[in-house]
Amino acid sequence: MNVQELRIAAPDIEPMRGVYRPSADSLLLAEAFAMNEPQRRLEVLDVCCGSGFQGIAAALRGHLVDAVDSDKCATINARRNALLNVVQLRVLRGDLFAPVIDRRYDAVLANPPYLPTPPKGVRRHVWCDGGPDGRVVIDRICREVSAHLNPGGSLWMVQSSLADIPRSKELLREAGLFVSEVAERIEPFGPVTNERLDYLESVGLVAPDDSYERLVVLQATLTA
């Protein structure tokens, strides 16, 4: 999927070096949220915001958006991209929900790092490092997000089949959320995944002849 294939207005994004460039997963999440969001103005949180793509896309449709990232370059980039798109985006730096500890939202958007990552060695793409099984950040989101949702509010999270989608559903249900898959896409492995194939094969996450992953968007709703 590319921007031209989107059925919604996509923001103009100029990623800084070291910040994740919006890709197929970003576009899948943005479209899934836009196609399924309630027809009213929402208070939205974009966690792991990176370049600000998700938050800006939501702000362009009139939502009130906070965006959080732990990386300094990402927060600078998100602010710049918000200016480029002429939208208001409150960008905060911190660890996941820490900067908004007392806030609740109608929607939380998340494109977290989910790529399983070798525990040793120098890595050039820290923005996609999800820990040995890809779940270091995902698990925290699943366990913590319910405390930051209004009744009836939803988490919208994209992840890969490489990072155990059923486990995400299980944790979200344990947190009291109703979970469904609202979008999916089969994508060929990207450059970073291909760089890590030896590791992925060694831990049994891919077979030697695998070359595709399944991307899904999970909607997890806190029932009123």
C-alpha positions in Angstrom: 0.0 0.0 0.0 1.2 3.5 -0.8 -0.2 6.9 -0.1 -1.9 7.0 -3.5 -3.9 3.9 -2.6 -5.4 5.5 0.6 -9.1 6.3 0.6 -8.4 9.1 3.0 -6.4 12.3 3.0 -2.9 11.5 4.0 -0.7 14.0 5.7 2.5 15.4 4.1 5.4 13.9 6.1 9.1 14.8 6.0 10.8 12.2 8.2 14.0 13.2 9.9 17.0 10.8 9.9 16.6 8.2 12.5 12.8 8.5 12.6 10.5 5.9 11.2 9.3 6.7 7.7 5.6 5.9 7.3 5.1 2.6 5.5 2.5 0.0 4.8 1.7 -0.5 8.5 1.3 3.2 9.1 -1.1 3.5 6.1 -3.1 0.5 7.1 -3.6 1.8 10.6 -4.6 5.3 9.4 -7.1 4.0 7.0 -8.6 1.5 9.4 -9.2 4.2 12.0 -10.6 6.7 9.5 -13.0 4.2 8.0 -14.3 3.0 11.4 -14.1 6.0 13.7 -17.2 7.5 15.3 -18.7 10.4 13.4 -17.9 13.0 16.0 -14.9 14.9 17.3 -12.7 12.7 19.4 -9.9 13.2 21.9 -7.1 11.1 20.4 -3.7 9.9 21.7 -1.0 8.8 19.3 1.6 6.8 21.2 5.0 5.8 19.7 4.1 8.7 17.4 7.4 8.9 15.4 7.0 11.4 12.6 3.5 12.2 13.8 1.8 10.5 10.9 -1.1 9.0 12.8 -1.8 12.0 14.9 -1.7 14.4 12.1 -4.0 12.3 9.9 -6.5 12.3 12.8 -6.1 16.1 13.3 -6.7 16.7 9.6 -10.2 15.2 10.2 -10.9 17.5 13.1 -9.9 15.4 16.1 -8.1 16.8 19.2 -4.7 15.0 19.3 -1.9 14.5 21.8 1.2 12.6 20.5 3.9 10.9 22.6 7.3 9.5 21.8 10.3 8.7 24.0 12.7 9.8 21.3 13.8 13.5 21.1 14.2 13.5 17.3 10.7 12.0 16.9 9.1 14.7 18.9 10.9 17.4 17.0 9.9 15.7 13.8 6.2 15.4 14.8 6.0 19.1 15.7 7.6 20.1 12.3 5.2 17.8 10.4 2.2 19.3 12.3 3.3 22.8 11.2 3.8 21.5 7.6 0.2 20.2 7.6 -1.2 23.3 9.5 -2.8 21.3 12.3 -2.5 21.5 16.1 -0.8 18.6 17.7 0.3 18.6 21.3 3.6 16.6 21.2 5.0 15.3 24.5 8.2 13.4 25.1 8.1 10.5 27.5 7.7 6.8 28.0 4.4 5.6 26.5 1.6 6.8 28.8 3.7 8.6 31.4 3.3 12.1 29.9 -0.5 11.7 30.0 -0.8 9.7 33.2 -4.0 11.4 34.3 -5.7 11.6 30.9 -8.3 9.4 29.2 -9.1 9.4 25.5 -11.7 8.4 23.1 -9.1 6.7 20.8 -5.5 5.6 21.3 -3.5 5.0 18.1 -0.4 2.8 18.3 2.1 1.7 15.7 4.7 0.4 18.2 8.0 -1.2 17.5 7.1 -4.9 16.9 10.0 -6.4 14.9 11.8 -9.2 16.9 15.3 -8.0 17.5 18.5 -9.9 18.2 19.5 -9.3 21.8 23.1 -8.6 20.8 24.9 -6.6 18.2 24.7 -3.1 16.7 21.4 -2.2 15.2 20.8 0.7 12.8 17.0 0.8 13.2 16.2 1.2 16.9 12.8 2.6 16.0 11.6 -0.8 15.1 13.3 -2.8 17.9 10.6 -4.8 19.6 12.8 -6.9 21.8 13.7 -10.6 21.4 10.0 -11.6 20.6 8.8 -8.2 19.2 6.6 -7.7 22.2 8.4 -5.5 24.7 6.4 -2.4 23.9 3.2 -4.2 22.7 2.8 -6.0 26.0 3.0 -2.8 27.9 0.4 -1.1 25.6 -2.0 -4.0 26.0 -1.7 -4.0 29.8 -1.8 -0.2 30.3 -4.1 1.2 27.7 -7.4 0.6 29.5 -6.5 3.1 32.1 -6.3 5.8 29.4 -9.5 5.1 27.6 -12.9 6.7 28.2 -15.8 4.2 28.4 -16.6 3.2 24.9 -13.1 4.3 23.8 -10.8 2.1 21.7 -7.2 1.3 21.1 -6.3 1.0 17.5 -3.0 -0.9 17.1 -1.2 -2.3 14.1 1.3 -5.1 14.4 2.8 -8.0 12.5 2.2 -11.7 12.6 5.9 -11.9 13.5 5.0 -10.6 17.0 2.3 -13.1 18.0 -1.1 -11.5 17.3 -3.1 -14.0 19.4 -1.0 -13.0 22.4 -2.1 -9.3 21.9 -5.7 -10.3 21.8 -5.4 -12.4 24.9 -3.7 -9.6 26.9 -6.3 -7.0 25.7 -9.2 -9.2 26.7 -7.6 -9.8 30.1 -7.5 -6.0 30.5 -11.3 -5.9 30.0 -11.4 -4.9 26.4 -13.5 -6.3 23.5 -11.1 -7.1 20.7 -11.6 -7.4 16.9 -9.5 -7.3 13.8 -10.6 -4.4 11.6 -8.0 -4.5 8.8 -5.3 -6.8 7.5 -2.7 -6.8 4.7 -0.2 -9.3 3.5 3.2 -7.6 2.9 6.6 -8.9 1.7 9.3 -8.6 4.3 10.9 -5.2 4.3 14.6 -4.4 4.3 15.0 -4.5 8.1 13.2 -7.8 8.5 15.4 -9.3 5.7 18.4 -8.1 7.6 17.2 -10.1 10.6 16.1 -13.3 8.9 18.9 -15.4 10.4 17.8 -14.4 13.9 14.1 -14.9 13.1 14.8 -18.3 11.7 16.9 -19.2 14.7 14.1 -18.5 17.2 11.5 -20.2 15.0 9.5 -17.1 14.0 9.9 -17.7 10.3 10.6 -20.7 8.1 13.5 -20.7 5.6 11.1 -20.1 2.7 9.0 -17.4 4.3 9.0 -14.0 2.7 5.7 -12.4 3.8 4.1 -11.2 7.0 0.6 -10.5 7.9 -0.2 -7.0 9.2 -3.3 -6.5 11.2 -5.1 -3.6 12.9 -6.6 -4.5 16.3 -9.5 -2.5 17.7 -9.8 -3.0 21.4 -12.8 -1.2 23.1 -13.4 -0.4 26.7 -17.1 -1.2 27.1 -19.2 1.4 28.8 
